[in-house]
């Protein structure tokens, strides 16, 4: 088990440095797990906002895309494991939004 370093606030000057201290450097397993969780959170928040902007309930969105309300709820709460195909279907078919992907 690795020992957590005690870092004073004055030593951390950027968000990137804070992430390095808290979750390890980019490329480490711990940082990778954190980044995956962060991406799921971002997707869940985008879905929730887009659904609300469209004045749809979770049940109405689920009906549009042929799934269950519980699945939409899981995704919006960052608990569901979603495929790219399903994500695109929810946004494009259910919410009439275009999905763009950037890889850097």
N, CA, C and O atoms as CSV, one atom per row, in Angstrom:
chain,resi,resn,atom,element,x,y,z
A,1,UNK,N,N,0.852,-1.179,0.000
A,1,UNK,CA,C,0.000,0.000,0.000
A,1,UNK,C,C,0.895,1.240,0.000
A,1,UNK,O,O,1.826,1.339,0.800
A,2,UNK,N,N,0.619,2.154,-0.873
A,2,UNK,CA,C,1.482,3.327,-0.923
A,2,UNK,C,C,1.042,4.354,0.107
A,2,UNK,O,O,-0.148,4.522,0.376
A,3,UNK,N,N,2.002,5.016,0.663
A,3,UNK,CA,C,1.760,6.003,1.705
A,3,UNK,C,C,1.367,7.334,1.064
A,3,UNK,O,O,2.050,7.823,0.164
A,4,UNK,N,N,0.270,7.911,1.533
A,4,UNK,CA,C,-0.173,9.208,1.014
A,4,UNK,C,C,0.734,10.304,1.555
A,4,UNK,O,O,1.058,10.340,2.742
A,5,UNK,N,N,1.135,11.199,0.650
A,5,UNK,CA,C,1.973,12.319,1.064
A,5,UNK,C,C,1.089,13.415,1.617
A,5,UNK,O,O,-0.003,13.672,1.110
A,6,UNK,N,N,1.571,14.048,2.648
A,6,UNK,CA,C,0.864,15.218,3.165
A,6,UNK,C,C,1.420,16.434,2.434
A,6,UNK,O,O,2.611,16.736,2.508
A,7,UNK,N,N,0.548,17.105,1.742
A,7,UNK,CA,C,0.938,18.262,0.944
A,7,UNK,C,C,0.213,19.486,1.480
A,7,UNK,O,O,-1.005,19.474,1.664
A,8,UNK,N,N,0.970,20.529,1.725
A,8,UNK,CA,C,0.344,21.784,2.146
A,8,UNK,C,C,-0.244,22.473,0.929
A,8,UNK,O,O,0.260,22.334,-0.185
A,9,UNK,N,N,-1.313,23.214,1.155
A,9,UNK,CA,C,-1.991,23.899,0.057
A,9,UNK,C,C,-1.037,24.776,-0.744
A,9,UNK,O,O,-1.181,24.876,-1.963
A,10,UNK,N,N,-0.087,25.400,-0.107
A,10,UNK,CA,C,0.835,26.300,-0.789
A,10,UNK,C,C,1.708,25.553,-1.792
A,10,UNK,O,O,2.206,26.158,-2.741
A,11,UNK,N,N,1.902,24.252,-1.600
A,11,UNK,CA,C,2.753,23.480,-2.500
A,11,UNK,C,C,2.043,23.113,-3.809
A,11,UNK,O,O,2.707,22.867,-4.816
A,12,UNK,N,N,0.729,23.074,-3.809
A,12,UNK,CA,C,-0.042,22.724,-4.993
A,12,UNK,C,C,-0.565,24.009,-5.623
A,12,UNK,O,O,-1.337,24.748,-5.011
A,13,UNK,N,N,-0.134,24.263,-6.851
A,13,UNK,CA,C,-0.467,25.527,-7.488
A,13,UNK,C,C,-1.450,25.388,-8.654
A,13,UNK,O,O,-2.043,26.382,-9.073
A,14,UNK,N,N,-1.631,24.183,-9.182
A,14,UNK,CA,C,-2.534,24.003,-10.315
A,14,UNK,C,C,-3.451,22.795,-10.078
A,14,UNK,O,O,-3.191,21.948,-9.223
A,15,UNK,N,N,-4.515,22.751,-10.855
A,15,UNK,CA,C,-5.427,21.608,-10.767
A,15,UNK,C,C,-4.711,20.324,-11.175
A,15,UNK,O,O,-4.946,19.265,-10.592
A,16,UNK,N,N,-3.848,20.418,-12.162
A,16,UNK,CA,C,-3.090,19.256,-12.612
A,16,UNK,C,C,-2.193,18.714,-11.495
A,16,UNK,O,O,-2.087,17.502,-11.305
A,17,UNK,N,N,-1.553,19.620,-10.765
A,17,UNK,CA,C,-0.710,19.193,-9.636
A,17,UNK,C,C,-1.548,18.530,-8.552
A,17,UNK,O,O,-1.124,17.543,-7.950
A,18,UNK,N,N,-2.725,19.066,-8.304
A,18,UNK,CA,C,-3.605,18.477,-7.302
A,18,UNK,C,C,-4.012,17.061,-7.707
A,18,UNK,O,O,-4.013,16.153,-6.876
A,19,UNK,N,N,-4.356,16.872,-8.981
A,19,UNK,CA,C,-4.702,15.539,-9.461
A,19,UNK,C,C,-3.517,14.586,-9.350
A,19,UNK,O,O,-3.688,13.421,-8.991
A,20,UNK,N,N,-2.321,15.073,-9.655
A,20,UNK,CA,C,-1.119,14.249,-9.525
A,20,UNK,C,C,-0.933,13.770,-8.091
A,20,UNK,O,O,-0.599,12.609,-7.852
A,21,UNK,N,N,-1.152,14.672,-7.141
A,21,UNK,CA,C,-0.974,14.327,-5.730
A,21,UNK,C,C,-2.055,13.360,-5.278
A,21,UNK,O,O,-1.775,12.367,-4.606
A,22,UNK,N,N,-3.287,13.658,-5.650
A,22,UNK,CA,C,-4.418,12.871,-5.150
A,22,UNK,C,C,-4.571,11.523,-5.850
A,22,UNK,O,O,-4.889,10.528,-5.200
A,23,UNK,N,N,-4.346,11.472,-7.182
A,23,UNK,CA,C,-4.619,10.261,-7.955
A,23,UNK,C,C,-3.402,9.695,-8.682
A,23,UNK,O,O,-3.528,8.706,-9.404
A,24,UNK,N,N,-2.253,10.289,-8.511
A,24,UNK,CA,C,-1.059,9.806,-9.194
A,24,UNK,C,C,-0.869,10.490,-10.534
A,24,UNK,O,O,-1.760,11.172,-11.040
A,25,UNK,N,N,0.288,10.295,-11.084
A,25,UNK,CA,C,0.627,10.903,-12.377
A,25,UNK,C,C,-0.177,10.270,-13.503
A,25,UNK,O,O,-0.641,9.136,-13.383
A,26,UNK,N,N,-0.340,11.011,-14.602
A,26,UNK,CA,C,-1.005,10.492,-15.786
A,26,UNK,C,C,-0.274,9.225,-16.212
A,26,UNK,O,O,0.954,9.190,-16.284
A,27,UNK,N,N,-1.057,8.186,-16.493
A,27,UNK,CA,C,-0.468,6.911,-16.901
A,27,UNK,C,C,-0.493,5.852,-15.813
A,27,UNK,O,O,-0.329,4.666,-16.099
A,28,UNK,N,N,-0.697,6.267,-14.568
A,28,UNK,CA,C,-0.783,5.285,-13.485
A,28,UNK,C,C,-2.190,4.690,-13.449
A,28,UNK,O,O,-3.149,5.300,-13.923
A,29,UNK,N,N,-2.295,3.500,-12.883
A,29,UNK,CA,C,-3.608,2.835,-12.801
A,29,UNK,C,C,-4.615,3.665,-12.016
A,29,UNK,O,O,-5.768,3.787,-12.428
A,30,UNK,N,N,-4.198,4.234,-10.899
A,30,UNK,CA,C,-5.115,5.025,-10.068
A,30,UNK,C,C,-5.624,6.249,-10.828
A,30,UNK,O,O,-6.810,6.573,-10.758
A,31,UNK,N,N,-4.743,6.922,-11.546
A,31,UNK,CA,C,-5.144,8.103,-12.325
A,31,UNK,C,C,-6.080,7.693,-13.455
A,31,UNK,O,O,-7.043,8.399,-13.756
A,32,UNK,N,N,-5.796,6.554,-14.079
A,32,UNK,CA,C,-6.646,6.066,-15.159
A,32,UNK,C,C,-8.056,5.783,-14.639
A,32,UNK,O,O,-9.034,6.160,-15.284
A,33,UNK,N,N,-8.174,5.134,-13.500
A,33,UNK,CA,C,-9.494,4.857,-12.914
A,33,UNK,C,C,-10.231,6.155,-12.597
A,33,UNK,O,O,-11.435,6.262,-12.831
A,34,UNK,N,N,-9.504,7.145,-12.060
A,34,UNK,CA,C,-10.127,8.443,-11.780
A,34,UNK,C,C,-10.625,9.085,-13.066
A,34,UNK,O,O,-11.744,9.596,-13.105
A,35,UNK,N,N,-9.821,9.067,-14.110
A,35,UNK,CA,C,-10.222,9.696,-15.371
A,35,UNK,C,C,-11.431,9.001,-15.993
A,35,UNK,O,O,-12.301,9.668,-16.553
A,36,UNK,N,N,-11.498,7.682,-15.904
A,36,UNK,CA,C,-12.672,6.962,-16.398
A,36,UNK,C,C,-13.923,7.398,-15.639
A,36,UNK,O,O,-14.968,7.641,-16.242
A,37,UNK,N,N,-13.813,7.495,-14.328
A,37,UNK,CA,C,-14.953,7.930,-13.511
A,37,UNK,C,C,-15.359,9.351,-13.870
A,37,UNK,O,O,-16.549,9.661,-13.935
A,38,UNK,N,N,-14.375,10.216,-14.104
A,38,UNK,CA,C,-14.668,11.603,-14.466
A,38,UNK,C,C,-15.401,11.670,-15.801
A,38,UNK,O,O,-16.344,12.447,-15.948
A,39,UNK,N,N,-14.981,10.867,-16.771
A,39,UNK,CA,C,-15.650,10.856,-18.076
A,39,UNK,C,C,-17.092,10.380,-17.941
A,39,UNK,O,O,-17.993,10.955,-18.553
A,40,UNK,N,N,-17.319,9.342,-17.151
A,40,UNK,CA,C,-18.686,8.866,-16.930
A,40,UNK,C,C,-19.538,9.949,-16.284
A,40,UNK,O,O,-20.707,10.116,-16.632
A,41,UNK,N,N,-18.951,10.687,-15.341
A,41,UNK,CA,C,-19.677,11.777,-14.686
A,41,UNK,C,C,-20.047,12.855,-15.707
A,41,UNK,O,O,-21.182,13.330,-15.723
A,42,UNK,N,N,-19.099,13.240,-16.554
A,42,UNK,CA,C,-19.372,14.272,-17.564
A,42,UNK,C,C,-20.503,13.834,-18.490
A,42,UNK,O,O,-21.412,14.613,-18.778
A,43,UNK,N,N,-20.447,12.588,-18.956
A,43,UNK,CA,C,-21.477,12.074,-19.856
A,43,UNK,C,C,-22.828,12.070,-19.161
A,43,UNK,O,O,-23.837,12.452,-19.753
A,44,UNK,N,N,-22.847,11.637,-17.902
A,44,UNK,CA,C,-24.116,11.581,-17.168
A,44,UNK,C,C,-24.718,12.973,-17.011
A,44,UNK,O,O,-25.930,13.144,-17.142
A,45,UNK,N,N,-23.886,13.957,-16.732
A,45,UNK,CA,C,-24.381,15.328,-16.577
A,45,UNK,C,C,-24.858,15.906,-17.905
A,45,UNK,O,O,-25.861,16.619,-17.940
A,46,UNK,N,N,-24.152,15.608,-19.001
A,46,UNK,CA,C,-24.584,16.086,-20.318
A,46,UNK,C,C,-25.924,15.471,-20.689
A,46,UNK,O,O,-26.795,16.156,-21.226
A,47,UNK,N,N,-26.094,14.182,-20.406
A,47,UNK,CA,C,-27.352,13.515,-20.714
A,47,UNK,C,C,-28.498,14.108,-19.901
A,47,UNK,O,O,-29.567,14.407,-20.435
A,48,UNK,N,N,-28.260,14.272,-18.616
A,48,UNK,CA,C,-29.294,14.822,-17.735
A,48,UNK,C,C,-29.720,16.211,-18.207
A,48,UNK,O,O,-30.912,16.508,-18.286
A,49,UNK,N,N,-28.740,17.058,-18.519
A,49,UNK,CA,C,-29.036,18.427,-18.963
A,49,UNK,C,C,-29.778,18.433,-20.298
A,49,UNK,O,O,-30.739,19.180,-20.476
A,50,UNK,N,N,-29.330,17.601,-21.228
A,50,UNK,CA,C,-29.980,17.562,-22.541
A,50,UNK,C,C,-31.406,17.036,-22.430
A,50,UNK,O,O,-32.306,17.532,-23.107
A,51,UNK,N,N,-31.616,16.039,-21.585
A,51,UNK,CA,C,-32.968,15.500,-21.391
A,51,UNK,C,C,-33.889,16.554,-20.795
A,51,UNK,O,O,-35.025,16.721,-21.239
A,52,UNK,N,N,-33.394,17.265,-19.786
A,52,UNK,CA,C,-34.211,18.308,-19.153
A,52,UNK,C,C,-34.478,19.456,-20.121
A,52,UNK,O,O,-35.582,20.002,-20.135
A,53,UNK,N,N,-33.490,19.832,-20.928
A,53,UNK,CA,C,-33.685,20.883,-21.932
A,53,UNK,C,C,-34.753,20.490,-22.950
A,53,UNK,O,O,-35.456,21.347,-23.486
A,54,UNK,N,N,-34.869,19.188,-23.212
A,54,UNK,CA,C,-35.872,18.693,-24.154
A,54,UNK,C,C,-37.230,18.481,-23.476
A,54,UNK,O,O,-38.183,18.021,-24.104
A,55,UNK,N,N,-37.301,18.822,-22.189
A,55,UNK,CA,C,-38.540,18.656,-21.408
A,55,UNK,C,C,-39.056,17.221,-21.432
A,55,UNK,O,O,-40.255,16.981,-21.570
A,56,UNK,N,N,-38.130,16.270,-21.295
A,56,UNK,CA,C,-38.493,14.856,-21.276
A,56,UNK,C,C,-38.226,14.262,-19.898
A,56,UNK,O,O,-37.285,14.655,-19.209
A,57,UNK,N,N,-39.060,13.319,-19.513
A,57,UNK,CA,C,-38.782,12.537,-18.312
A,57,UNK,C,C,-37.843,11.400,-18.715
A,57,UNK,O,O,-37.642,11.136,-19.901
A,58,UNK,N,N,-37.283,10.745,-17.731
A,58,UNK,CA,C,-36.448,9.579,-18.026
A,58,UNK,C,C,-37.269,8.515,-18.746
A,58,UNK,O,O,-36.781,7.872,-19.675
A,59,UNK,N,N,-38.513,8.329,-18.318
A,59,UNK,CA,C,-39.390,7.324,-18.938
A,59,UNK,C,C,-39.668,7.661,-20.401
A,59,UNK,O,O,-39.667,6.768,-21.249
A,60,UNK,N,N,-39.907,8.943,-20.709
A,60,UNK,CA,C,-40.173,9.359,-22.085
A,60,UNK,C,C,-38.949,9.149,-22.969
A,60,UNK,O,O,-39.067,8.686,-24.103
A,61,UNK,N,N,-37.770,9.491,-22.445
A,61,UNK,CA,C,-36.536,9.283,-23.210
A,61,UNK,C,C,-36.308,7.793,-23.443
A,61,UNK,O,O,-35.951,7.377,-24.545
A,62,UNK,N,N,-36.515,7.004,-22.413
A,62,UNK,CA,C,-36.335,5.557,-22.538
A,62,UNK,C,C,-37.255,4.987,-23.614
A,62,UNK,O,O,-36.841,4.133,-24.397
A,63,UNK,N,N,-38.488,5.451,-23.654
A,63,UNK,CA,C,-39.448,4.975,-24.656
A,63,UNK,C,C,-38.984,5.340,-26.068
A,63,UNK,O,O,-39.115,4.540,-26.994
A,64,UNK,N,N,-38.445,6.542,-26.226
A,64,UNK,CA,C,-37.968,6.980,-27.553
A,64,UNK,C,C,-36.845,6.100,-28.083
A,64,UNK,O,O,-36.758,5.857,-29.286
A,65,UNK,N,N,-35.981,5.620,-27.184
A,65,UNK,CA,C,-34.817,4.851,-27.632
A,65,UNK,C,C,-34.972,3.345,-27.424
A,65,UNK,O,O,-34.064,2.574,-27.734
A,66,UNK,N,N,-36.122,2.933,-26.899
A,66,UNK,CA,C,-36.385,1.510,-26.754
A,66,UNK,C,C,-35.660,0.843,-25.608
A,66,UNK,O,O,-35.181,-0.284,-25.736
A,67,UNK,N,N,-35.582,1.535,-24.495
A,67,UNK,CA,C,-34.953,0.957,-23.309
A,67,UNK,C,C,-35.844,1.219,-22.104
A,67,UNK,O,O,-36.982,1.668,-22.249
A,68,UNK,N,N,-35.328,0.941,-20.924
A,68,UNK,CA,C,-36.106,1.131,-19.695
A,68,UNK,C,C,-35.679,2.414,-18.983
A,68,UNK,O,O,-34.541,2.864,-19.113
A,69,UNK,N,N,-36.608,2.985,-18.236
A,69,UNK,CA,C,-36.331,4.176,-17.428
A,69,UNK,C,C,-35.171,3.907,-16.471
A,69,UNK,O,O,-34.327,4.778,-16.258
A,70,UNK,N,N,-35.127,2.712,-15.896
A,70,UNK,CA,C,-34.069,2.381,-14.934
A,70,UNK,C,C,-32.681,2.462,-15.571
A,70,UNK,O,O,-31.710,2.818,-14.904
A,71,UNK,N,N,-32.589,2.131,-16.868
A,71,UNK,CA,C,-31.304,2.217,-17.567
A,71,UNK,C,C,-30.884,3.677,-17.747
A,71,UNK,O,O,-29.726,4.029,-17.525
A,72,UNK,N,N,-31.828,4.516,-18.148
A,72,UNK,CA,C,-31.540,5.949,-18.292
A,72,UNK,C,C,-31.105,6.515,-16.937
A,72,UNK,O,O,-30.154,7.293,-16.863
A,73,UNK,N,N,-31.795,6.130,-15.878
A,73,UNK,CA,C,-31.464,6.588,-14.534
A,73,UNK,C,C,-30.053,6.176,-14.141
A,73,UNK,O,O,-29.302,6.976,-13.584
A,74,UNK,N,N,-29.694,4.935,-14.430
A,74,UNK,CA,C,-28.336,4.450,-14.097
A,74,UNK,C,C,-27.276,5.288,-14.819
A,74,UNK,O,O,-26.267,5.676,-14.231
A,75,UNK,N,N,-27.522,5.556,-16.086
A,75,UNK,CA,C,-26.552,6.347,-16.857
A,75,UNK,C,C,-26.458,7.757,-16.287
A,75,UNK,O,O,-25.358,8.282,-16.109
A,76,UNK,N,N,-27.598,8.373,-15.999
A,76,UNK,CA,C,-27.599,9.737,-15.454
A,76,UNK,C,C,-26.942,9.808,-14.074
A,76,UNK,O,O,-26.466,10.868,-13.667
A,77,UNK,N,N,-26.916,8.700,-13.365
A,77,UNK,CA,C,-26.274,8.663,-12.052
A,77,UNK,C,C,-24.852,8.114,-12.106
A,77,UNK,O,O,-24.239,7.857,-11.070
A,78,UNK,N,N,-24.329,7.934,-13.327
A,78,UNK,CA,C,-22.958,7.481,-13.497
A,78,UNK,C,C,-22.740,6.047,-13.070
A,78,UNK,O,O,-21.609,5.655,-12.783
A,79,UNK,N,N,-23.796,5.257,-13.024
A,79,UNK,CA,C,-23.686,3.874,-12.555
A,79,UNK,C,C,-23.735,2.869,-13.700
A,79,UNK,O,O,-23.293,1.731,-13.547
A,80,UNK,N,N,-24.262,3.277,-14.828
A,80,UNK,CA,C,-24.433,2.350,-15.944
A,80,UNK,C,C,-23.194,2.269,-16.814
A,80,UNK,O,O,-22.477,3.256,-16.979
A,81,UNK,N,N,-22.944,1.102,-17.364
A,81,UNK,CA,C,-21.862,0.924,-18.320
A,81,UNK,C,C,-22.471,1.048,-19.702
A,81,UNK,O,O,-23.213,0.169,-20.140
A,82,UNK,N,N,-22.164,2.126,-20.382
A,82,UNK,CA,C,-22.826,2.432,-21.651
A,82,UNK,C,C,-21.865,2.225,-22.813
A,82,UNK,O,O,-20.691,2.588,-22.740
A,83,UNK,N,N,-22.382,1.636,-23.884
A,83,UNK,CA,C,-21.575,1.492,-25.086
A,83,UNK,C,C,-21.669,2.780,-25.899
A,83,UNK,O,O,-22.594,3.572,-25.723
A,84,UNK,N,N,-20.725,2.972,-26.768
A,84,UNK,CA,C,-20.738,4.144,-27.639
A,84,UNK,C,C,-21.965,4.119,-28.541
A,84,UNK,O,O,-22.579,5.159,-28.781
A,85,UNK,N,N,-22.321,2.962,-29.032
A,85,UNK,CA,C,-23.504,2.822,-29.896
A,85,UNK,C,C,-24.766,3.267,-29.158
A,85,UNK,O,O,-25.602,3.972,-29.724
A,86,UNK,N,N,-24.905,2.859,-27.898
A,86,UNK,CA,C,-26.079,3.235,-27.108
A,86,UNK,C,C,-26.071,4.718,-26.798
A,86,UNK,O,O,-27.114,5.370,-26.856
A,87,UNK,N,N,-24.911,5.257,-26.470
A,87,UNK,CA,C,-24.793,6.687,-26.184
A,87,UNK,C,C,-25.241,7.508,-27.390
A,87,UNK,O,O,-25.998,8.468,-27.249
A,88,UNK,N,N,-24.774,7.130,-28.562
A,88,UNK,CA,C,-25.155,7.840,-29.783
A,88,UNK,C,C,-26.660,7.720,-30.019
A,88,UNK,O,O,-27.309,8.701,-30.381
A,89,UNK,N,N,-27.213,6.538,-29.821
A,89,UNK,CA,C,-28.651,6.336,-30.020
A,89,UNK,C,C,-29.457,7.217,-29.069
A,89,UNK,O,O,-30.441,7.832,-29.482
A,90,UNK,N,N,-29.055,7.284,-27.805
A,90,UNK,CA,C,-29.783,8.099,-26.832
A,90,UNK,C,C,-29.765,9.568,-27.235
A,90,UNK,O,O,-30.803,10.230,-27.241
A,91,UNK,N,N,-28.576,10.076,-27.572
A,91,UNK,CA,C,-28.479,11.497,-27.912
A,91,UNK,C,C,-29.100,11.813,-29.270
A,91,UNK,O,O,-29.838,12.791,-29.399
A,92,UNK,N,N,-28.812,11.000,-30.280
A,92,UNK,CA,C,-29.279,11.342,-31.628
A,92,UNK,C,C,-30.732,10.949,-31.866
A,92,UNK,O,O,-31.488,11.741,-32.428
A,93,UNK,N,N,-31.142,9.760,-31.459
A,93,UNK,CA,C,-32.520,9.328,-31.668
A,93,UNK,C,C,-33.452,9.905,-30.605
A,93,UNK,O,O,-34.523,10.427,-30.917
A,94,UNK,N,N,-33.031,9.804,-29.359
A,94,UNK,CA,C,-33.897,10.223,-28.269
A,94,UNK,C,C,-33.966,11.714,-28.051
A,94,UNK,O,O,-35.016,12.247,-27.693
A,95,UNK,N,N,-32.841,12.401,-28.269
A,95,UNK,CA,C,-32.781,13.828,-27.957
A,95,UNK,C,C,-32.553,14.712,-29.184
A,95,UNK,O,O,-32.518,15.937,-29.069
A,96,UNK,N,N,-32.399,14.098,-30.346
A,96,UNK,CA,C,-32.181,14.833,-31.602
A,96,UNK,C,C,-30.965,15.754,-31.516
A,96,UNK,O,O,-30.993,16.893,-31.980
A,97,UNK,N,N,-29.890,15.229,-30.906
A,97,UNK,CA,C,-28.618,15.944,-30.802
A,97,UNK,C,C,-27.577,15.193,-31.599
A,97,UNK,O,O,-27.661,13.972,-31.730
A,98,UNK,N,N,-26.600,15.898,-32.134
A,98,UNK,CA,C,-25.483,15.275,-32.840
A,98,UNK,C,C,-24.372,14.973,-31.835
A,98,UNK,O,O,-24.094,15.767,-30.936
A,99,UNK,N,N,-23.752,13.822,-32.006
A,99,UNK,CA,C,-22.647,13.424,-31.148
A,99,UNK,C,C,-21.361,13.573,-31.950
A,99,UNK,O,O,-21.254,13.069,-33.068
A,100,UNK,N,N,-20.393,14.265,-31.373
A,100,UNK,CA,C,-19.072,14.392,-31.971
A,100,UNK,C,C,-18.052,13.843,-30.987
A,100,UNK,O,O,-18.213,13.980,-29.774
A,101,UNK,N,N,-17.016,13.229,-31.505
A,101,UNK,CA,C,-15.993,12.637,-30.646
A,101,UNK,C,C,-14.645,13.224,-31.007
A,101,UNK,O,O,-14.282,13.315,-32.180
A,102,UNK,N,N,-13.911,13.618,-29.989
A,102,UNK,CA,C,-12.559,14.133,-30.197
A,102,UNK,C,C,-11.585,13.226,-29.471
A,102,UNK,O,O,-11.775,12.921,-28.294
A,103,UNK,N,N,-10.566,12.804,-30.153
A,103,UNK,CA,C,-9.521,11.981,-29.541
A,103,UNK,C,C,-8.233,12.783,-29.633
A,103,UNK,O,O,-7.812,13.197,-30.713
A,104,UNK,N,N,-7.620,12.992,-28.477
A,104,UNK,CA,C,-6.380,13.777,-28.501
A,104,UNK,C,C,-5.256,13.030,-27.840
A,104,UNK,O,O,-4.136,13.536,-27.767
